[in-house]
Amino acid sequence: MTNGITRVISAEWFKMKRRRSTVIIPLVVTVFAVAVFFGLDLAVRREWLGVPSGFNVAAGSLNVLINVLLLVTVLATCFHISREFALGTIKATLVRPISRTQWFTAKLLSAGAAVGVLFLLVVAVILILAALRFGFTDLMEKDYLVHSAGALGRQLVLTIALTLWSLWVLVAVMSMLSSLINHPGGAIAAGLGLGLVSMVLAMFPALQPYLLSTYFSLAVDQMVVMSKGLPLVTSWGQIAKQTLLGGAVWMVGSVLIGYRIVAKKEITF
């Protein structure tokens, strides 16, 4: 089974190396990340958005960029899977001794790896700029230590890890939808529709802990509040637990449903 997954991933990597979008998309997102950083840099230096510190600007930048990364994740995953059905290239893949489960697993892993690399690239750019412009220092209120640099650094790392996990969950959900819908445009519309429904349901506090959209903002919003020295409403442990467990339910459910959809899908040769 592993051999089949490896072969599909290798084929995906070969195709990615030949596409211009493999270079263009990271370049565009990186340029946008730099623009967001310097916009927030100007704001904090004028004390519009809290204290001028590396942690504050890094957290604020990630808070803005997560929305862009969510959109890129939806688009990339939908094209990654639905295009195979739309163009009929999946026929040539399944003719080989590769099961549908192997194919779906490989597509899921390759999409997750691409999204993860893009996210970590953005994080690296933001952290480097924040270190050069401000440095990562203790958060002080006159002579009072609000948060040490070590505490802020640990929570920033946790924020990055939880955000990456949430993006992987979104990849699983969109992979499931893309396996159901044979055209990238339809899959993208379904993903955006799911986001819109989540926004409406988020108005009901009792439903928020169960919504996929909730997990994208929990850690980042908390990091923004912490980096400004404001009181924390929720503990980091609770945020980590909710993001990991809630995301796991969505991921496992999406993967199992995706397997079933692909297994039952009629593909004519």
VENTAQUI-V167977 format. One record per residue. RES is the residue in one letter. PSI is psi in degrees with one decimal (none if undefined). Layout:
BEGIN
RES:PSI
RES:PSI
END
This chain:
BEGIN
M:-41.7
T:-35.4
N:-40.9
G:-42.3
I:-43.3
T:-40.6
R:-40.6
V:-42.4
I:-40.6
S:-40.5
A:-39.2
E:-42.1
W:-40.2
F:-43.2
K:-38.8
M:-37.4
K:-22.7
R:-5.2
R:139.1
R:-30.4
S:-23.4
T:-28.5
V:-40.8
I:-45.9
I:-51.2
P:-35.7
L:-45.8
V:-44.8
V:-38.6
T:-44.1
V:-41.3
F:-38.5
A:-41.9
V:-42.5
A:-42.5
V:-43.4
F:-49.0
F:-25.5
G:-44.7
L:-32.1
D:-45.5
L:-40.3
A:-43.9
V:-30.5
R:-26.1
R:6.7
E:38.5
W:-29.1
L:47.9
G:-169.3
V:146.6
P:96.2
S:156.8
G:-40.4
F:-41.8
N:-47.5
V:-38.4
A:-45.9
A:-43.2
G:-39.4
S:-45.0
L:-34.9
N:-35.5
V:-43.4
L:-21.0
I:-33.9
N:-38.3
V:-42.4
L:-33.7
L:-44.0
L:-43.8
V:-39.2
T:-44.0
V:-49.1
L:-47.5
A:-43.5
T:-40.9
C:-45.4
F:-33.8
H:-34.9
I:-52.9
S:-32.3
R:-30.3
E:-38.5
F:-40.5
A:-40.2
L:-12.9
G:7.8
T:-17.2
I:-24.8
K:-45.9
A:-31.8
T:-45.8
L:-12.9
V:-31.6
R:166.7
P:60.2
I:124.2
S:163.0
R:-34.9
T:-41.8
Q:-43.1
W:-48.3
F:-41.6
T:-44.0
A:-41.0
K:-39.6
L:-45.9
L:-41.4
S:-38.5
A:-43.1
G:-39.3
A:-42.1
A:-45.2
V:-41.2
G:-43.3
V:-42.4
L:-43.8
F:-45.5
L:-30.6
L:-46.2
V:-43.7
V:-44.1
A:-43.7
V:-45.8
I:-44.5
L:-38.9
I:-45.7
L:-40.7
A:-39.3
A:-40.0
L:-37.3
R:-38.4
F:-35.1
G:161.9
F:99.0
T:173.8
D:148.9
L:112.8
M:146.3
E:93.6
K:-114.4
D:7.4
Y:129.4
L:112.6
V:-53.8
H:135.8
S:159.7
A:-34.7
G:-44.1
A:-43.8
L:-39.9
G:-42.7
R:-42.2
Q:-29.3
L:-41.6
V:-42.2
L:-40.9
T:-44.4
I:-44.0
A:-44.3
L:-35.1
T:-41.2
L:-43.3
W:-42.9
S:-37.5
L:-38.9
W:-37.8
V:-43.4
L:-38.4
V:-43.5
A:-43.9
V:-45.4
M:-29.5
S:-39.6
M:-47.9
L:-37.9
S:-31.3
S:-22.3
L:-36.6
I:129.2
N:1.9
H:136.0
P:-40.0
G:-42.3
G:-39.9
A:-40.5
I:-43.8
A:-39.9
A:-40.4
G:-43.7
L:-35.8
G:-39.5
L:-39.2
G:-39.8
L:-43.0
V:-40.1
S:-38.6
M:-39.8
V:-45.9
L:-26.0
A:-14.5
M:-13.4
F:108.2
P:-33.7
A:-23.9
L:-19.0
Q:-41.9
P:-16.2
Y:-1.4
L:138.7
L:-38.2
S:-25.6
T:-37.8
Y:-22.6
F:-27.5
S:-17.4
L:-57.9
A:-43.1
V:-44.8
D:-40.7
Q:-38.9
M:-38.1
V:-45.7
V:-44.8
M:-41.5
S:-18.3
K:-4.5
G:16.6
L:157.7
P:140.5
L:127.8
V:-36.9
T:147.3
S:153.5
W:-34.1
G:-41.2
Q:-39.8
I:-44.2
A:-43.6
K:-46.3
Q:-42.3
T:-44.0
L:-49.0
L:-45.4
G:-43.1
G:-36.0
A:-40.2
V:-46.7
W:-41.7
M:-49.5
V:-44.6
G:-43.1
S:-41.0
V:-44.9
L:-42.0
I:-39.3
G:-42.8
Y:-44.5
R:-41.8
I:-47.0
V:-38.3
A:-35.8
K:-5.6
K:133.3
E:120.5
I:112.6
T:142.5
F:none
END
